[in-house]
Amino acid sequence: MKGLSETWFADGYIDFELKKYTLLAYLQEINHCFHQNKLYPQLGDVIFHYNNLAAFRDTKQFMQQQFPKRLTSVDLQRLQLLYEQIVSDDEMMEELENIIQFALTEMNGTIQGGTEIYEFVEEQLVIAPVGIVPLDSQEGYMLLCDGRASDTRVYQYRLTIFERHDEKYRGIHTQFISTYTRSFANTQLSIKSDLIRYRRELPNPAVYTVETDLTFPVEETLLPIAKRLLVKYITLHAA
């Protein structure tokens, strides 16, 4: 996917028609992925650009506060100078405001479409513990099964906590372990027993199964949503 730069709306020649077609070409690719039920990383990318535009619109300190920290001080000075040039040019600022307003509206429609797919997929997922859950469920395994009804994908997970603006957030890191062919022998409990037997680093792991009767792209949709659902489930039941 051909992405947008963080400052695509102000790069080069600031012209509404030019930026309009740049944006529409980008969103066309995003929507094409959504039509295939592929959400990530596309949904996160368009949300990132939407938030950047909203921040630029809402605060004059956008350049200093919102741009990625990996930019050098020289880059920051250039961006600040660019902003000062735009602000001092009423005609250019009006053109930029038109670009931003158009982009926010178009991006919002795309985000809503992606969010509807996300919510639909999440509603189709059923999560449940496998066997007895230990007191510490911050690390364990997730068994992921979809409508193909033939394989169970096993992921080791680890929950993390990070702080931002005096608030704590939970994240999750997963690592693919293996795939089991579903059969009378490979039940969820037997897979758990097999993991305990051969993966000694977690002698008493928490194991959860996430299942759906439907089929979705695994890496782009099913896995990211299953991970977020697992975080919510563990957080809720640990409270």
N, C-alpha and C positions, 0 to 999 in steps of 0.2 A: 504493500500500500504506500502510495506517495503521500507523505504527511505534510503538515504545515509547520513553518518555523514559529517560534514563540512570538515573533513580532511580524508575522506575515501581513497583517493589516496596515503596517506602517513602513514595510520594506519597499525600497525602490520608489517608483512613481506612484503617488497616492491618487488613484483614479477609481471612482466607484464602479464603473463597468468592468475594469480590469480585475479588481478585487472580487467583484461579484462572481465572475466566471471561475476564478481561482477557487473560491469557496465552494461553488456548486459542483465543480469537478471533484473536489475532496469529499463532499457529502455524498456524491453519487457512489463513490467507492465504498463509503461507510454503509450506506443503505443497501448496496449490493450484498455486502457481508451479512447484514441483518436479515435480508430475505432468505439467506441460507442458514439462519439461526446461529450465526457466528458472532458472538458478542465481544470477545476480548482478543487483542487489546483495543479494538476500535471504540467501544463505548467509553472506556477510560480516557482515551485520547481526545474524543470530542468534548467530554466533560471538562477536561483540562483546559482546552482552548476557550470554551464557554466561560469558565471562571476567570481566565486571564482577561478576556474582553470586558466582563462585568466589573472586574477590579479596575481596569484602565478607565472605564467610564465613571466609576464611583469615586475614585480618589486620584489626586494629582501626584501622590507619592508612589504610584504604581511601579515606576521603574526601579526605585530604590528598594521597595519592600517585597515585590512579588517575583522578580526574575530569579532564575535558578542561581544558587550560590556558586556554581562552578564557573560562572562568568568572571573574567578578570576585572581588576579595577579599571583598566583601560576601556574594556567593553562597557562597563557601567557608566563611565564618563561619556562615552559616545551615545549611549541610550538617553542619558539625561540631556545631553545637548540636542538630540533629536527631538525629545519632548519639548524642550524650550523653543525650538524652531517652529514646531507645529502650533504651540499655544500662541506664539506671537503672530501667526499668520491666520487671520480670521477665515479666509476662503479655504485654506487647507484644513483648518480645524472643522469647519462645517462639512467638508467632504469626508473627513475621517469619522465624524459622528454619524454620518449617513451609512458609511460602511459598517461601523460597529453595530448600529441599530438593526440593519438588515441581517448581519451575520448572527446576532443574538437570536433573532426570530427564527431564522432557518435552522440554526443549531438546536434551538429548543425543541423544534418539531422532530428532529432526528433523535435527540435524547429521549423524548417521550416514546418514540417508537421502540428504541432499544430497551427502555425501562419496562414497557409492556411485555416484551419477550422475556426479560429477566424475571418478572413477577410470575409469568405463566410457567416458566421452567421451575421456579422455586416451589410453586404450588403442586407440581407433579412429583416432587421429591419426598420420600418418606425416610426418616432417620430413626434409628433405634440402636440401643447398646447390644452387644453380643456377649451374653453371659453376664457375670457379675462385674460391675465397674469398680475399680479400686478408688481409694480416697483421693489419690493424685491422678487426675485425668488430663494433666497439662501436656502429656506426651503419650502417644500410642499409635494405633493403626486405624485407617479408614478403609472400608471395603466398598468399592464403588461398582454398582451394577445398573445397566440400562436395559432398554427394551430388546436388545439383541438376544438376551436370555441364554447366552453361551459362556460368557467370561465374567470373572470377578477381578477387577483391578485393585491391587493392594498398594496403599500409600502409607508411609510412616509420617506422622504429623508431630509438630511441636508448637504449642501456643507461646506467643511472646506478648509482652506488655511494654508499650512505649508511651511517653508523656508528651503532650503538646498543649501549650497555653493552659497549664494547670489542670488538664484533663488527662485521664488515662484511657488508652485505646488498646484493644486486643488485636493482634495479628496472628497469622498462622503460616508456618513454613511446612511444605510437604516434599517428600521424596518418593518417587515411584520405586516400589520394591519388586513386584512380580505380578503375573497374571495367572489365575487358576481357572481351569475349565470347569464349569459348574456341572456337578453330577451328584449322585446319591452319596458318593464317597467324600466329595468336596463340599460339605455343608459349611455354613458360616462358623459353627463351633469347631469343626475339624480344621478349618483354615486358621482359626485362632490358636488351636493347639499346635499346629505345625509352625506357626510363627514363634511361639514360645519355645518350642523345641530347638529350632535352628537359629534363632536370633536372640542370643543370650543377653544382649545389652539391655533388653526390656523383659525382665523375668515375670513381671505381673502387669502387663500393659492394659490400658483402656482400649477397647475395640468397638468401633461403631460401624454400622452398615448404612449406606445411603443408596436407596433404590428408586427406580422409576420404571414404569411400563413403556415409556416412550423412548425414542432414540434421538439424541442430540449430539452435535460435534463435541468430542470429549475435551480436548485441550482448550478450545475456544469458548466453550459454554458450560458443559456439564461439570467439569472439574472446578473452575473458578466459583460457580454458584454453590456447589457442594461444600467447598471449603468455607465459604461465608456462613452457610447454614450450620455447619459443624461448630464453628466458633460461637454462634448464637445459642445453639443447643447446649453446649458445655457451660457457657456463661450463665444461662438461665437455670440449669440444674445444679450449678455449684453455688448459687446464691442462697 
